[in-house]
């Protein structure tokens, strides 16, 4: 997996966590849901990168995290 892709996925996940936290803090369910969706997207992308690298266990874990 490329370092650039990995960092991009981590940044997207952090953005989603921040959005979710802001939504929870302000009671904005839409922003909270958008943050959760952003995190799921990042986790699915990371799972795809892990599959490319042949890391099936990592891919499975990331996919599971995306669905949680």
C-alpha positions in Angstrom: 0.0 0.0 0.0 1.3 3.4 -0.8 2.1 5.7 2.0 0.1 8.5 0.3 -3.0 6.4 0.2 -2.6 5.3 3.8 -2.2 8.9 5.0 -5.1 10.0 2.9 -7.3 7.3 4.5 -6.2 8.2 8.0 -6.9 11.9 7.3 -10.4 11.1 6.0 -11.1 8.9 9.1 -9.9 11.7 11.4 -12.1 14.2 9.5 -15.1 11.9 10.0 -14.4 11.5 13.7 -14.2 15.2 14.1 -17.5 15.7 12.2 -19.2 13.0 14.3 -17.9 14.6 17.6 -19.1 18.0 16.5 -22.5 16.6 15.6 -22.8 15.0 19.0 -21.7 18.1 20.8 -24.2 20.3 19.0 -27.0 17.8 18.7 -26.8 18.0 14.9 -27.7 14.4 13.9 -27.1 15.2 10.2 -23.5 16.2 10.9 -23.0 13.2 13.2 -24.3 10.8 10.5 -22.1 12.5 7.8 -19.1 12.0 10.1 -20.0 8.3 10.6 -20.4 7.9 6.8 -17.0 9.6 6.2 -15.3 7.2 8.6 -17.0 4.2 6.9 -15.8 5.4 3.5 -12.2 5.7 4.8 -12.4 2.2 6.3 -13.6 0.6 3.1 -10.9 2.4 1.2 -8.3 1.1 3.7 -9.8 -2.4 3.3 -9.3 -2.2 -0.4 -5.7 -1.1 0.0 -5.1 -4.0 2.4 -6.6 -6.4 -0.2 -4.2 -5.0 -2.9 -1.3 -5.8 -0.5 -2.6 -9.3 0.2 -3.4 -8.5 3.9 -6.7 -10.3 4.2 -6.8 -10.0 8.0 -6.3 -6.3 7.8 -8.9 -6.0 5.0 -11.4 -7.9 7.0 -10.8 -5.8 10.1 -11.2 -2.6 8.2 -14.4 -3.8 6.5 -15.8 -4.8 9.9 -14.9 -1.3 11.3 -16.7 0.3 8.4 -19.9 -1.6 9.1 -19.8 -0.9 12.9 
